[in-house]
Amino acid sequence: MVYDAFIEVNLREGIADPQGSTIEKATANLGFEGVVNVRVGKCIRFQIEAENEVNASSVVQELCDRFLTNPVIEEAIIKIQVVE
């Protein structure tokens, strides 16, 4: 089966986010009030062939741990769904 893999990568709590801070300051300078706690992440999307959803999730988790993220400072939220 073919699955869509959606991975949202964010910095872990307590890790400084200079991009988020820059965006937060810029929004205030542009006149937008009330924008706070800005955090910047990334989204990785791809399709994967696997026997079932459990196997697909396992492979995607290993990809995140070994290649797509830095597990020391980042966390990944993984979503898998069947391609229809």
C-alpha positions in Angstrom: 0.0 0.0 0.0 1.0 3.6 -0.5 0.8 6.1 2.4 1.2 9.8 2.7 3.6 10.8 5.4 3.3 14.2 7.1 6.0 15.2 9.5 5.9 18.4 11.5 9.2 19.3 13.0 9.5 21.8 15.8 12.2 22.8 18.2 11.8 21.3 21.7 10.6 23.4 24.6 13.4 25.5 26.0 15.4 25.6 22.8 15.8 29.2 21.6 14.1 30.0 18.3 15.8 33.0 16.7 13.6 32.8 13.6 10.5 32.9 15.7 11.8 35.9 17.7 12.6 37.8 14.5 9.1 37.2 13.2 7.5 38.2 16.5 9.5 41.5 16.5 8.8 42.2 12.8 5.0 41.8 13.3 5.0 44.4 16.1 7.1 46.7 13.9 4.5 46.3 11.1 1.7 47.3 13.4 0.3 43.8 14.2 -0.4 43.7 17.9 -0.9 40.6 20.0 1.3 38.2 18.1 3.3 36.3 20.7 5.2 33.1 21.3 6.1 32.6 17.6 7.9 29.3 16.9 9.2 28.3 13.5 9.2 24.7 12.3 9.2 22.7 9.1 6.9 20.3 7.4 8.2 17.3 5.4 5.8 15.4 3.2 6.3 12.3 1.1 4.7 9.0 0.0 6.0 5.7 1.2 5.1 2.1 0.2 4.7 -0.3 3.1 2.7 -3.5 3.9 0.6 -1.7 6.5 0.3 1.6 8.5 2.4 0.2 11.4 5.3 -0.6 9.1 5.0 2.8 7.4 5.0 4.6 10.7 8.0 2.6 11.9 10.0 3.5 8.8 9.1 7.2 9.0 10.0 7.3 12.7 13.4 5.8 11.9 13.9 8.3 9.1 13.2 11.1 11.6 15.5 9.7 14.2 18.4 9.1 11.8 18.1 11.7 9.1 15.2 14.2 9.0 15.5 15.7 12.5 18.0 16.4 15.2 16.4 14.5 18.1 18.5 16.5 20.6 16.8 19.8 19.8 13.8 18.9 17.6 10.7 16.8 18.0 8.6 15.3 15.2 4.9 14.8 15.0 4.2 12.1 12.4 0.9 11.5 10.6 0.4 8.6 8.2 -2.7 8.1 6.0 -3.5 5.8 3.1 -3.4 7.4 -0.3 -6.8 7.2 -1.8 
